[in-house]
């Protein structure tokens, strides 16, 4: 087997409607994970045992009957090299399935325990549904939910590997989320709930530029359900070459990707919710507590207003009673915000866990349809445009969350109730009490801030009139003058109380911003460091619709070349190639291919 340089004639995405491959559709309905739609998924499958062709005027290529070809096809869900060139197969039992008719005409399948789906010759079809334990380290697969996905009531392997060969020159393979007939079970519609991620590729342990970022536990690439298929009819292709037909219809390749995401576990994001309960709530409550009590701000402003109307020689005696704040439960009010899920449809931030998830395909400018109709070997570039958009979305979500906390705190404060019942003794300096000024009010903080406050002033416990008049006359005052000035306080107390309450609430709200804004800024700065690291040249490479034998194909994939009319070579289709640091640290390379279908070489053994 040799490495084929990029072909200029083979490997382009072909029409589905070739003469030898009929297609059918089936569907199932479910709900969406990242995108909330309810699609009917399409199943595209190859039906190859019967050949519907007219008679061709040559005896050299009787494709309907001549079993004269050695054929091979291989399907493998994952092919990977991780850390210093170690193949993934040596880390876990990740076997694909290969079927082959040899040049001697014998049939071979590997692994031998694969499921025989078409035991009737000449066509042979086998499947080997993937079953692999979680790989500790770089690549982690969560397969439990993907197995046995029902299609039209029939349970079939979810992550399947399907291979079919025919000695009449036909080879087909499919890998990923495919049916037992080789059908692709990922549609162009948004991915449903029953298609969880196929693989999560951890980037933190591999890239030193990520592992040193403060507040970041893990960064991973989340890859949705994927599938790929490839098929060749070499006999028909040879016949077409002789008679000038359209070879493009005789090689069929397809791929599907249900979605791409970026996950970041941030301890700084996870700390935001606890900061609300542990820091914001106590700080706000402390500010509001300044209003209450006989020594509080409300009492002080009332006493000052009373003292302000007293003539010279009169003063304030004992102050008693209560100023209380009730119906304030900040902890309950903000509880839902402490473990909130923030989302704008592209970026989601889970404050309870600190997990940030980003819809990478949307940030790259694709929807589900365009992601599955890319040109061969399309690089999905995480560049400055992508990271700037990502940073802006994260900042906007967290800034809005701080505003939501502020508005929630304000609403809770406005609903709280301020009750005033103060007794202020007015006396003649030197020790003679005159009267108690009883000030009462009962209103919500919100109404008070809006100026809707009624204050009642009542004069009680007046001392002996004759004694008071005699004492007051020495000061040039009368008792009636004193009582009149005190009774007129009803309206003049409203403004100072309103201003004091409003000022205190504003100070309490300032505690929200002063506490949370620095924490949000730190989290955003940390995440921005992640985005910048991922966008650096050579750090992360994502390629979709991978066809190594097509222009721009990856150079690290080995396959057999097309040798004219002698051998078909290999036609390879993979859904995705992910390279981590493959241009940055050559000795610490991680290259992962997901959903790989290989067909060929197919050779006419007659020579």
N, C-alpha and C positions, 0 to 999 in steps of 0.2 A: 504494500500500500504506500502510495506517495502522497505528498502534499500538493494539492492542485492550486495553482495561482488563480486569482479571481477571474471567473469566466465572464466573457462579454456576451454570451449567447444563451446560457442556461440559467435556470434558477429563478426567473421572474415569477411573481405570483400569477397563477394560471386560473382560467375559468373553471368553475366547478362542473360544468356540463360537458365532460368529455364523452366520446362515443362509448367507452367501456365502463364508465362509472356513473351509475344512476344514483339519485339522491332521494331520500325520503325525509319526512319531518314528523317529529313527535314532540310532546311538550309536557312540562309540569309547571305548576304555579306555586309561588311562595313569595315571601317578603324579603326586602332588601336590607343588607347590613349597612354599607356606607352610603347607599343612595336609596331613597325610599320609593321604589317602583315595584310592580308586580308583573314581571315579564313572563312570556311563554317562551321557554328555551328551545332552540332549534337543535336537531340532531342530524348531522351530516354523516352518512356512512357509505362505505363502498360495497357494492354488490358485484362480485367479480367472477363467480363460477360460470356464468353463462355469457357467451360472446355474441353480440348481435351485429353481424357484418355481412355485407354482400360479397359475392365472389370477386376476387381480385385476379387479374390476369397474370399471375406469376405463381410458379410452384415453389419458389424459394421460401416464401413466408406465408404458410397456411396457419395463421395465428389461432384459428378456432380449434385446431386439432393437433398440431405438432408439439409434442412435449419434449423439446430438444434444448431447453435452456437451464443453465444453472442460475439460481436466483437466491437472493438473501435479503432479509429485512430485519431491522432491529428497532425496538422501542425501549426507551428508558426515561423514567420520569426525571431523574437528576443525574447529571454528570458534573463532577466537581474536582478541583484541585485546591487544597487548602494548606497554607503554611508550608513553605519549602518544598512544594511539589508533591505533597502526600495526596494520593487519590482518595476521594471520599469512600470508595468501595473498601478501602482498608480500615476505615473507621466504623463502618456499620454495614450490615448486610443489605445493601441496596442493589438488587439484581433487576435487570431489565428482562426482555424476552427477545430471543433471536430465533428465526426460522430460516431454513436453508435447504434448497435442493442442490446437491453437489454435482460436479461434472460427470460423475459416474451414475447419476440418477437416483441416488439414495437420499432419504430425507433425514434432517437433523433438527432438533429443537433444544434450546438451552434457556433456562434450566429445565431438566427433565420432568420436573413436577408441574410444569405449566399446564393450564387448563386447555384441553382440546375442544375447540369450538366448531371445528369443521372436519370431522374424521373421514369424510368421503373424498377420495382422490378425484381429480388430480390436485385441487386446491387444498392447502393445509393452513389452518388458522389457529393460533394459540394466544392465550392471554395470561398474564402474570400480574394480578392486582398487587399494588405495592403494600407491603407491611413492614414497617421499620420502626424501631424504637427511637426515641429522641436522641439525637447526636449531641453529646456534651461538647460545648465549645462553640465553634463558629456557626455551624448550620444547625438549626433546630426545626424539626417538622412536627406539626400537629395534625395527625392524620385521623384521629379517632372519629371525628364528626363527618369525615368525607367518605368513609366506606359505606357501601350498600345504600347509595342514594336511589330512591325509587323513581323509575321512569315508566309512566303509564301503568303503574301498579306492579311492575316487575323489578325486583331488586337486582341491581347489577353492580359490579365493582366501581367504586368511585374514582379513586386514583388508580387508573388502569394502565397497563402496558400491553399493547395489542400488535400482533405481527402476523402477516399473511403472505404466503408465496405460492406461486403456480408455475409448474415447469413449462407453461406456454408463454413465459416471458413477462409475467406480471409479479410485482412486489409492492406491498403496502404496509405501512406502519403508522401507529398512532400512540401517543403517550399523553398522560395528564388526566384531566377529567373527561374520560371517553367511555362510551358504552361497550358492551361485549361484541358489538358489530363494528367497532372502530369509529363510532359517531362522536363528533365533537359536541360536548355538553355545556359549552360556555357560549352564550349568545352575544350579540351586539347590544342587547338591552342591558340596563343596569344590573349588577350582580345581586342575586337573591340571598336571603338569610341562610339557606341550606348550603351555600357555597362559601364556607369559611376560608381563611387564608391557607394557601398551600404551603407556604414557607415563610419563615422569618429569618432574615439574614442579619446577624449581629455585626455591627461595625465597630463598636467601642473597643473590644479586645484586640482587634486587628490594626486599628489606626491609632498610633500614638498621639496624633493631633487631637483626637477626641477624648482619649482616656485621661488627659490632664486637665480637662475643663471642670472648674469648680461647680458643684451642684448638679452634675450630670451623672446618673447611674448607668444609663444604657441608651444607645442609639441603634435602631434597627430599621432595615428595609422590609416592609410588609408586602408580600406578593400574593395577590388574589389567586383564585383558581385559574389554572392555565391548561392549555392543551395545544397539541401540534399534530399534524398529519402530513404524510408524504406518500406518494404513489407514482409508480412508473409502469407503463406498458411498453417494454423494450421491443417486443416483436412488431407491434404496430408502428413504433418509432422507426425501426429499420425499414419497414415497408414504406412508410411515409417519406423517408429520405430518398428512396429509389424513385418513387412516383411523384414526389414534389408536394406532399401534403403538409398540413400544419402541425409540426411537432409540438407546438406549445400546448395543444390540447391533450397530449399524452403523458405529460408530467403534471401532477397536481399536488400543490402544497397549500397548507392552510395553518393558521395559528389563531389562538384566542387567549386574551388576558382579561380576567374579570376585574382587575384593578391593581393599582400600585399605591402604596402608602409609606409614609415615613413616621416612625414612632420614636419619641424621646421620653425617657423617664427622668424627670427633674425633681430633685429634693427641694429646690427653691420654690417651684410651683406648688409642691405638696405642702409647703409650710404656710402658704397664704391663708388657707382656711383656718388653720389653728391660730394664726395671728389675729384673726377677727375675734375669736372667742377669748383668747388669752391676753390680748393687748388692747384691741379696739374697745371691746365692751367695757372692761374695767376703766379705761381712760375716759370714756364718755360718761359712765356712771359717776366717776369722781367729779367731773365738771358739773354735772347736774346736781350733785349733792351740795354744791356750794350755795344753791338757792334756799335750802331748807334749814329749819331750826331757828331758835330765837336769836342766834348769832349769825345767821346766814345772810346772803345778799338781799333777799326780799325784806327780811326784818330790818336790816340796816337802812334800806332806802325809805321804808315807812317811818322809822324813828327819825331819820334825818328830815323828812318832810314835816313831821309834827314839830320838831325842834325849830324848824324854819319859820313857823308862824307864831312862836312864843315871843312875848315882849321881854325886854331886859329885866333880869331879876327872877325869871322863871326858867325851869329846866326839866329834864327827863329823870324820872325815878326808876322804879323797877319795871322790867319788861318781862312778861310771861306769856304763856300760850304756846301755839304750835304753828309752824309753816311746814307742810308735808307735800311730798310728791308721790302719787300712787298710780297704779295701773301702768307701770313701766316694766316691761319684761324684754329687755334687749336681747338676751341670749336666745329666747324663742323666736324673736322677730328675725334674727339673722341666721338662724340654724340652717335653713335651706341654702343659703349662699355659701356656707362654709364647705359644703361638698358638692357644689354645683357643677354641671357640665356646660361649658361654654362652647358655642359652635356658631360658625357663620356658613355652614354647609361645606366648607373646604378644610378648615382647621377646627379641631375639637380639643378642648382642654378639660381634663378631669381633675378638679381641684382636690378630690379626696385621695387620689392615688398619685397625682403629679404627672400623669401620662398625657403627653401631647401627641395627637395623631393628625397627620396632614394628608390630604388627598393629593398625592403627587401627580397623578395624571391631569387633574384639574389645574394645578399650578403650572404644569408643563404646557397647558393650553389644549388638552385633548378631552374629548368626551368618550363614552364607551365605544361608540361607532368608529370614530377616527382612530382611536388607539388600536383597533383591530383591523385597520385598513392602511397600515403604514407601508412604505416602500421597504424592500428587503434591506436588512442591516441598518435600520434607523437608530441613530444614537439619541437617547433621551437625555439632554444636557441639563444638569443642575448648574445654572449660570447665575450671574448677578441679577438678572431679571427675576428669576425664580426666587432667589433668597431674599431679595428686596420685598417682593410680594408676600413671602412667607413672614418676614419680620413685621411688616405693616399689619398683617392680619392678626398676628399674635399680640402686638401692642394694642391694637384696637379692641380686641376681645378683653384683655386684662384691664385696660383703661375703662372700658364700659362696665366691667365688673366692679371696679372701685366706685364708679358713679352709682351703680346699683346698691352697693353697700351704704353709701352716703344717703341715698334716697330712702332706703329701708330704715336706716337709723333715724332719719328725720321724721318719717311717718310714725315710727314708734314713739319718738319724743312728742310729737304733736298730739298723739292720742293719750299721753299721760295727763294726769290731772293734778293741778296745783290747788291746795286748800290752805287758806290763811285764816287764822283765828288768834289774833294778837291782842294783848292788853298792855297798854303803855301808860304808866302813871305820870301825870304832869304835876309838878310841885313848885312851891316857892323855894328858891335857893335858901338854904338854912334849915330846911327840914319839914315844912308844912305841906302835906299832900293836898292837892286840889281835887283831881278827878282822874278816873281811868278812861283812856281813849281805847275803845274796843273796835278793832279793824277786822272785817271779815270779807272773804271772797272765796268763790269755788268755781273754777273754770278749767277747761283743757288748755294745755300749752299752745296748741294750734290756734284756738280762739284768742288767747291772750296775745300771741304774736300778730294776729290779724287786727288787734285793737278792740276786740269784743270782750270787754272786762267791766264788770260792775263791782264797785267797792262800797261796802256799807260801813259807816262810822257811827258808833253809838257811845254816848258819854254815860259812864256808870260810876257808882261808888263816890258820888260827890260828898265832900265833907261839910261841916257846919257852915251855913251861909254867913251868919253874922261874924263868925271868927275869920272866915276867908275875906269878907269885905273889909274888915278892920286891917288885916294884914296886907291886903292888896292896895289899900288906900295909901299906905306908906310908900308904895312904889308908883303911885299915881295911876293905878289901874282899878277897874271894877271887875267883879266876878262875871257879870254879863258880857263884858268885852272879851274876856278870856274864853268863856264857853262858846261864844259866837264864832271866834276865829277857829276854834277846834272843830266845830260842827261843819264848817265850810270846806273841810279837807276831802270830802267825798270825791269830787271831780279831780282835784289836784294830785291825788295819789295814783290815779290810773296811768298817766304817762310814764312816771318813773318806774312803776312796776313792769309795764309793758317793755320798756327799754331794757331793764335789767334782765328779764326773762329772755328776750330776743338775743341780747348780747351773749348770754350764757349758752344758749342753744348753738349759736354760731361758733363759739369756742369749742363746744363739744363736737360739732361736725368737723372742725379743723383737725381734731384728733384722728379722725378717720383717714384723712388724706396724709397727714404727717406720719402716720404709722404705716399705711399700706403703700404709698407711692415709692418710698425707697426700696421696699421689698419687691415690688413689681419691676422697678428699674433694674434691680440686680438679677431677677429671673430673666428678663428680656435680654440683658447684656450677655448672660450665660448662654442663652439659646442662640443669640446672634453669632456667638463664637462657634457653635455647632454648624450653623448654616454656612459660615465662611469656610470652615474646615472642609465641609462636603463639596463646596464649589471650587476648591483649589484644584489645579490641573493634576491629573493622574491619580486622584484619590478615589473617585467612584465613577465607574462606567456602567451605564445601563443601555443595552441594545435590545431592540424588539424586532420581531419577524426575522430571526437569524437564519441566514442561508450562507454557510461558509463558502460555497462554490459560486456565489453571486458577487458582483462588484461591491467592494467595501466590506467584504466578509472578514471575520476575525482571523488572525494569523495563527492562533494557538490551537486550531481544530484540525485534526488529521482526517483525511478521507481519500478515497480512491478517485482517480481522475477519469474523465470520459476519454476512451481510447478509440474514438471514431466508431466504425461498425464492428469493432472487436468486442468492446466491453462498454457497458453503459456508464461505468463509474458509479459514484454514490450521489444521490440527491438527498440532502439533509435539510430538515426543518426543525428549528427549535423556537419555542415561544419567546424565551428571554435568555440573554447572557448578562450576568452581573460580574463585573470585575472590581475587586476591592484592593486598591493600592497596587494594581498591576503595573503601573508606570512609576510608582513612588518608591516602593521597597521591593526590588526584584526577588529577594530571598524570602519574602513574606507575602507571597501572592495568594489571593483567593479568587478563583474563577469558577463560577457556578453557571451551568446551563440547565434550564428547566424545561421539561417536556421536549424531549429529543426524539425525532423520528428519522431513521435512516433507511433508505431503500437502495439496493444495488450493492456491489456490481451484479448486473445481469449479463450473462454471456451465452451466445449461441454456441453450444459445444460442438457443433458440426464444423466450426472454424470458418 
